[in-house]
Amino acid sequence: MKKQWLMIGMLCVGGLLGCKKPAPSEPVENAVAKISVVLPQATTLTSEIKVSGSFVAKQLVGVGTSLQGKQVLSVNADVGSVVKKGQVLASLESSTVQSQLEQQEANLVRVKANLAAQEAALKEAKTTLARYQKLVVMDAVSRQEFDQQTAKAQTAMASVQTAKAEITQIQAQIKDSRHERTKAQVIAPVSGVITKRAAQAGALTGADALFEIAQDGVVELEVQANTDELVKLQIGLPARVQFKDSQHQITGKVRLISPEMDASNRLGKVRIALDNARNIPIGAYAEATIQLPNQQANMTLPFSAVSFGGSETTVMVVNAQGIVERRVITVGSQAKGLVEVLSGLQKTEKVVRQAGAFVSEGDKVEAKLVQDKEK
């Protein structure tokens, strides 16, 4: 039994010794990475600017009075009231002005009566003077009597002129008093919607406006934009206005671009006129998307192909030998996933589509041209 096991062991050892080590295989060449590349394309860039703001009155009109310290007797309109031009919004105390007006009207009656008397006296003086002119020629009256009658006629003429001047003065005073009495009624200078009311019955008037009116009820959206956005905007650009947390949209156009920036936040105001805007509360918040003019770009790349970092903007270019090169470029506008290339690149050069791909400058790759789907 022992001999059998010994024979089996010897056979196994012999078998192992007879096994040959396999010859080493030939060295395998390094595999070349396949990289997706794109070519710069001429494209029409369409871009938008998103801004936000609040609804304001297109034309806000303040309504006050020049009568200071007068008591407000009644208020006839409130915030939200639709008013017409010429409508009485409030009435002020006017008893003093009314008393002055009545006194002046009485004075006018008196001076008109005086004028009638003076004109009658002038008529009589002229008639007598005409008779004396005939009598003095015949020596029926003395020269002294004639001169006295001439003086009377001249005095009567002066009295008439004085009475007329007094009437003119009193009429001017009456006109002024009537105007002052009119001021005691606060009148709407335009039609529109009242957005603010400061008038209170029993209070005294001051220098501040008693009412504010949104002329014709027209509202528009006032938004704020930074310097980069303002330089791109133009009067008349179309806009879409959307209320916060709502799908409701209103179309409009840029109506006004403020030439002045706010010193505190370095933002400028832009007014957007709205189409068919109805029942929009002033002060409500909304967002606007302004469509910028189309721009023709000679060369564009997908945003993913461009590396923005530090002071340089770069792309990875695969040359004719399949070697990766890093290229510094100058970029312009950006819109909807595309970047405009202004310099540093030729239209025929192949650019690595993903700037973050695991390739480095100097790597040898196999370029696979693909169509950009981000356009």
C-alpha positions as CSV (number, residue, x, y, z in Angstrom):
1,M,0.0,0.0,0.0
2,K,2.9,2.3,0.9
3,K,4.5,1.5,-2.5
4,Q,1.4,2.5,-4.3
5,W,1.2,5.9,-2.7
6,L,4.9,6.4,-3.3
7,M,4.4,5.7,-7.0
8,I,1.5,8.1,-7.3
9,G,3.5,10.8,-5.6
10,M,6.5,10.3,-8.0
11,L,4.2,10.5,-11.0
12,C,2.7,13.8,-9.8
13,V,6.1,15.3,-9.2
14,G,7.2,14.2,-12.6
15,G,4.1,15.7,-14.2
16,L,4.7,19.0,-12.5
17,L,8.3,19.1,-13.6
18,G,7.3,18.3,-17.1
19,C,5.0,21.4,-17.3
20,K,6.6,24.3,-19.3
21,K,6.1,28.0,-18.4
22,P,4.2,29.7,-21.3
23,A,6.1,32.1,-23.4
24,P,5.4,35.8,-22.7
25,S,3.0,37.5,-25.0
26,E,4.0,40.4,-27.3
27,P,3.6,43.9,-25.7
28,V,0.1,45.4,-26.3
29,E,0.1,49.0,-27.8
30,N,-1.6,51.7,-25.7
31,A,-5.3,52.2,-26.7
32,V,-6.1,55.7,-28.2
33,A,-9.0,57.4,-26.4
34,K,-11.9,58.5,-28.6
35,I,-13.0,62.0,-27.9
36,S,-16.2,63.8,-29.2
37,V,-15.3,67.1,-30.9
38,V,-17.3,69.8,-32.6
39,L,-16.6,72.5,-35.2
40,P,-17.3,76.2,-34.6
41,Q,-20.6,77.2,-36.3
42,A,-22.1,80.4,-37.5
43,T,-25.3,80.9,-35.6
44,T,-28.0,83.5,-35.0
45,L,-28.0,84.1,-31.2
46,T,-31.3,84.8,-29.5
47,S,-31.0,85.9,-25.9
48,E,-33.2,87.2,-23.1
49,I,-32.9,89.2,-20.0
50,K,-34.9,88.4,-16.9
51,V,-35.7,91.2,-14.5
52,S,-38.2,91.8,-11.8
53,G,-40.1,94.8,-10.3
54,S,-43.5,96.2,-9.3
55,F,-46.5,97.7,-11.1
56,V,-46.6,101.5,-10.9
57,A,-48.9,104.2,-12.4
58,K,-47.6,105.3,-15.8
59,Q,-48.4,108.9,-14.9
60,L,-49.0,109.7,-11.3
61,V,-50.7,113.1,-10.7
62,G,-50.7,114.8,-7.3
63,V,-53.7,116.9,-6.3
64,G,-53.4,119.6,-3.7
65,T,-54.5,123.1,-2.9
66,S,-52.8,126.4,-2.5
67,L,-55.0,127.4,0.4
68,Q,-52.9,126.5,3.4
69,G,-54.4,126.0,6.9
70,K,-58.0,125.6,5.6
71,Q,-60.2,123.0,7.2
72,V,-61.4,120.1,5.1
73,L,-65.2,120.1,5.2
74,S,-65.9,116.9,3.2
75,V,-64.1,114.2,1.2
76,N,-65.9,112.8,-1.8
77,A,-63.5,110.2,-3.1
78,D,-61.4,107.4,-1.7
79,V,-58.5,105.1,-2.7
80,G,-59.6,103.0,-5.7
81,S,-62.3,105.4,-6.8
82,V,-62.5,106.0,-10.6
83,V,-62.8,109.8,-11.1
84,K,-63.4,112.1,-14.0
85,K,-61.6,115.3,-14.9
86,G,-63.3,118.2,-13.1
87,Q,-64.9,116.1,-10.4
88,V,-64.9,117.5,-6.9
89,L,-62.7,115.4,-4.7
90,A,-63.0,117.4,-1.5
91,S,-64.4,120.7,-0.2
92,L,-62.6,123.2,2.1
93,E,-63.8,125.9,4.4
94,S,-64.4,129.1,2.4
95,S,-66.4,131.4,4.6
96,T,-63.7,134.1,4.7
97,V,-63.3,134.1,0.9
98,Q,-67.1,134.2,0.5
99,S,-67.4,137.2,2.8
100,Q,-64.7,139.0,0.8
101,L,-66.5,138.2,-2.4
102,E,-69.8,139.5,-1.2
103,Q,-68.2,142.7,0.0
104,Q,-66.5,143.3,-3.3
105,E,-69.6,142.6,-5.3
106,A,-71.4,145.3,-3.1
107,N,-68.5,147.7,-3.8
108,L,-68.9,147.0,-7.5
109,V,-72.6,148.0,-7.4
110,R,-71.6,151.2,-5.6
111,V,-68.9,152.3,-8.0
112,K,-71.1,151.5,-11.0
113,A,-73.7,153.9,-9.5
114,N,-71.1,156.5,-9.0
115,L,-69.9,156.1,-12.5
116,A,-73.4,156.7,-13.8
117,A,-73.6,159.9,-11.7
118,Q,-70.2,161.1,-12.9
119,E,-71.2,160.4,-16.6
120,A,-74.4,162.4,-16.1
121,A,-72.4,165.3,-14.6
122,L,-69.9,165.1,-17.5
123,K,-72.8,165.2,-20.0
124,E,-74.2,168.3,-18.3
125,A,-70.8,170.0,-18.2
126,K,-70.2,169.4,-21.8
127,T,-73.6,170.8,-22.8
128,T,-73.1,173.9,-20.7
129,L,-69.6,174.4,-22.1
130,A,-70.9,174.1,-25.7
131,R,-73.4,176.9,-24.9
132,Y,-70.7,179.1,-23.3
133,Q,-68.6,178.7,-26.4
134,K,-71.3,180.5,-28.4
135,L,-71.9,183.1,-25.7
136,V,-68.3,184.0,-25.2
137,V,-68.0,184.9,-28.9
138,M,-70.9,187.4,-28.4
139,D,-69.4,188.7,-25.2
140,A,-72.6,187.4,-23.4
141,V,-70.4,185.7,-20.8
142,S,-67.0,186.7,-19.6
143,R,-63.8,184.8,-20.4
144,Q,-63.5,183.9,-16.7
145,E,-67.0,182.3,-16.7
146,F,-66.1,180.3,-19.8
147,D,-62.8,179.1,-18.3
148,Q,-64.6,178.0,-15.2
149,Q,-67.1,176.0,-17.2
150,T,-64.2,174.4,-19.1
151,A,-62.6,173.4,-15.9
152,K,-65.9,171.8,-14.7
153,A,-66.1,169.8,-17.8
154,Q,-62.5,168.6,-17.4
155,T,-63.1,167.7,-13.8
156,A,-66.2,165.7,-14.7
157,M,-64.2,163.8,-17.3
158,A,-61.6,163.0,-14.7
159,S,-64.2,161.8,-12.3
160,V,-65.6,159.5,-14.9
161,Q,-62.2,158.0,-15.6
162,T,-61.6,157.5,-11.9
163,A,-64.9,155.7,-11.5
164,K,-64.1,153.4,-14.5
165,A,-60.7,152.6,-13.0
166,E,-62.2,151.8,-9.7
167,I,-64.7,149.4,-11.4
168,T,-61.8,147.7,-13.2
169,Q,-60.0,147.2,-9.9
170,I,-63.0,145.8,-8.0
171,Q,-63.8,143.5,-10.9
172,A,-60.2,142.1,-10.7
173,Q,-60.7,141.6,-7.0
174,I,-63.9,139.8,-7.5
175,K,-62.3,137.5,-10.1
176,D,-59.5,136.8,-7.7
177,S,-61.9,136.0,-4.9
178,R,-64.0,133.8,-7.1
179,H,-60.8,132.0,-8.0
180,E,-59.9,131.6,-4.4
181,R,-63.4,130.3,-3.7
182,T,-62.9,127.8,-6.5
183,K,-59.7,126.6,-4.8
184,A,-61.8,125.7,-1.8
185,Q,-63.0,122.8,-4.0
186,V,-60.3,120.3,-4.7
187,I,-60.9,119.3,-8.3
188,A,-59.5,116.3,-10.2
189,P,-57.2,117.7,-12.9
190,V,-57.3,114.4,-14.9
191,S,-59.4,111.3,-15.2
192,G,-58.1,108.1,-13.6
193,V,-58.0,106.0,-10.4
194,I,-57.1,107.4,-7.0
195,T,-54.1,105.6,-5.6
196,K,-53.6,107.6,-2.4
197,R,-55.7,109.8,-0.2
198,A,-54.3,112.1,2.5
199,A,-57.4,114.3,2.9
200,Q,-59.3,113.8,6.1
201,A,-62.5,115.6,7.1
202,G,-61.8,118.1,9.8
203,A,-58.1,118.3,9.2
204,L,-56.2,121.4,8.0
205,T,-54.6,121.6,4.6
206,G,-50.9,121.8,4.2
207,A,-48.3,121.7,1.4
208,D,-48.6,118.0,0.7
209,A,-50.9,116.5,-1.9
210,L,-54.4,115.5,-0.7
211,F,-54.8,112.9,-3.4
212,E,-52.7,111.0,-6.0
213,I,-54.3,109.8,-9.3
214,A,-53.1,107.2,-11.7
215,Q,-54.0,109.1,-14.9
216,D,-56.5,107.2,-17.0
217,G,-55.8,104.2,-14.8
218,V,-52.8,103.1,-16.9
219,V,-50.2,101.0,-15.0
220,E,-46.9,99.6,-16.2
221,L,-44.1,97.5,-14.8
222,E,-41.1,99.2,-13.4
223,V,-38.0,96.9,-13.1
224,Q,-34.4,97.4,-12.2
225,A,-31.4,96.3,-14.3
226,N,-27.7,96.4,-13.8
227,T,-25.2,98.1,-16.1
228,D,-24.5,95.1,-18.3
229,E,-28.2,94.6,-18.9
230,L,-29.0,98.3,-19.5
231,V,-26.5,98.6,-22.3
232,K,-28.3,95.7,-24.1
233,L,-31.8,97.2,-23.8
234,Q,-33.5,99.3,-26.4
235,I,-36.9,101.1,-26.5
236,G,-39.5,99.0,-28.1
237,L,-38.1,95.5,-27.2
238,P,-40.8,93.0,-26.6
239,A,-41.3,91.6,-23.1
240,R,-43.4,88.9,-21.3
241,V,-44.6,89.8,-17.9
242,Q,-45.5,87.1,-15.4
243,F,-47.0,87.4,-12.0
244,K,-45.1,85.6,-9.2
245,D,-46.4,82.1,-8.5
246,S,-48.8,82.3,-11.5
247,Q,-48.8,81.2,-15.1
248,H,-50.7,84.2,-16.2
249,Q,-48.6,86.3,-18.6
250,I,-49.0,89.8,-20.1
251,T,-47.2,91.0,-23.2
252,G,-45.6,94.4,-23.4
253,K,-42.7,96.5,-24.7
254,V,-39.9,98.5,-23.1
255,R,-41.2,102.1,-23.0
256,L,-38.5,103.9,-21.0
257,I,-34.9,103.4,-19.9
258,S,-33.7,105.7,-17.2
259,P,-30.5,107.5,-18.0
260,E,-29.6,107.6,-14.3
261,M,-28.3,104.8,-12.0
262,D,-29.3,104.6,-8.4
263,A,-26.2,105.6,-6.3
264,S,-27.0,103.2,-3.5
265,N,-27.5,99.9,-5.5
266,R,-26.0,100.8,-9.0
267,L,-29.2,99.8,-10.7
268,G,-31.2,101.6,-13.3
269,K,-35.0,101.7,-13.8
270,V,-36.8,100.4,-16.9
271,R,-40.5,100.9,-17.6
272,I,-42.4,98.2,-19.5
273,A,-45.7,99.3,-21.1
274,L,-48.3,96.6,-21.0
275,D,-50.8,95.3,-23.6
276,N,-54.4,95.0,-22.4
277,A,-53.6,95.3,-18.7
278,R,-56.7,95.4,-16.6
279,N,-57.3,95.5,-12.8
280,I,-53.6,95.2,-11.9
281,P,-53.0,96.5,-8.4
282,I,-50.3,99.0,-8.0
283,G,-47.4,97.7,-6.1
284,A,-47.9,94.0,-7.1
285,Y,-44.7,92.1,-7.8
286,A,-44.0,90.5,-11.2
287,E,-41.1,89.2,-13.3
288,A,-40.4,90.2,-16.9
289,T,-38.5,88.4,-19.7
290,I,-37.2,90.9,-22.3
291,Q,-36.3,89.6,-25.7
292,L,-33.0,91.0,-27.0
293,P,-32.4,91.7,-30.7
294,N,-31.1,88.7,-32.7
295,Q,-27.3,88.7,-33.1
296,Q,-25.4,87.0,-36.0
297,A,-22.3,85.2,-34.6
298,N,-19.6,84.0,-37.1
299,M,-18.3,81.3,-34.6
300,T,-20.1,79.7,-31.7
301,L,-19.4,76.7,-29.5
302,P,-21.5,74.8,-27.0
303,F,-21.1,76.1,-23.5
304,S,-19.8,72.8,-22.4
305,A,-16.8,73.1,-24.7
306,V,-15.5,76.3,-23.0
307,S,-13.6,76.5,-19.8
308,F,-14.1,79.7,-17.8
309,G,-11.4,80.1,-15.2
310,G,-9.2,82.7,-13.8
311,S,-8.2,85.4,-16.2
312,E,-8.3,83.2,-19.3
313,T,-11.0,81.4,-21.2
314,T,-9.8,78.3,-23.0
315,V,-10.8,75.3,-25.1
316,M,-9.2,72.0,-25.9
317,V,-8.3,71.7,-29.6
318,V,-7.4,68.4,-31.4
319,N,-4.9,69.2,-34.2
320,A,-4.3,67.3,-37.4
321,Q,-2.0,64.8,-35.7
322,G,-4.6,64.0,-33.1
323,I,-2.7,65.8,-30.3
324,V,-4.7,67.8,-27.8
325,E,-3.8,71.5,-27.5
326,R,-5.0,74.1,-25.0
327,R,-6.1,77.3,-26.7
328,V,-6.9,80.7,-25.2
329,I,-9.9,82.3,-26.8
330,T,-11.9,85.6,-26.5
331,V,-15.6,85.2,-26.1
332,G,-18.6,87.5,-26.7
333,S,-22.3,86.9,-26.2
334,Q,-23.8,83.8,-24.6
335,A,-27.3,82.6,-25.3
336,K,-29.2,79.3,-24.9
337,G,-26.2,77.1,-24.3
338,L,-24.0,78.7,-27.0
339,V,-20.9,80.9,-26.6
340,E,-19.7,83.4,-29.3
341,V,-16.0,83.1,-30.1
342,L,-14.5,86.3,-31.2
343,S,-10.8,85.3,-31.6
344,G,-8.3,82.6,-30.9
345,L,-9.9,79.9,-33.0
346,Q,-10.4,78.9,-36.7
347,K,-13.6,77.6,-38.1
348,T,-12.0,74.4,-39.3
349,E,-10.5,73.4,-35.9
350,K,-11.9,70.6,-33.9
351,V,-12.8,71.4,-30.3
352,V,-13.3,68.9,-27.5
353,R,-17.0,69.0,-26.8
354,Q,-16.7,68.5,-23.1
355,A,-14.1,70.9,-21.6
356,G,-14.1,68.7,-18.5
357,A,-13.2,65.5,-20.3
358,F,-10.3,63.5,-19.0
359,V,-7.7,64.7,-21.5
360,S,-4.7,66.8,-21.1
361,E,-2.6,69.0,-23.3
362,G,-0.3,66.7,-25.3
363,D,-2.5,63.6,-25.2
364,K,-3.0,61.7,-28.4
365,V,-6.7,61.0,-29.1
366,E,-9.0,59.9,-31.9
367,A,-11.4,62.8,-32.7
368,K,-15.0,61.9,-33.3
369,L,-17.0,64.7,-34.9
370,V,-20.5,65.1,-33.5
371,Q,-23.3,67.5,-34.2
372,D,-24.0,69.9,-31.3
373,K,-27.4,69.2,-29.8
374,E,-27.4,72.3,-27.5
375,K,-28.2,74.7,-30.3
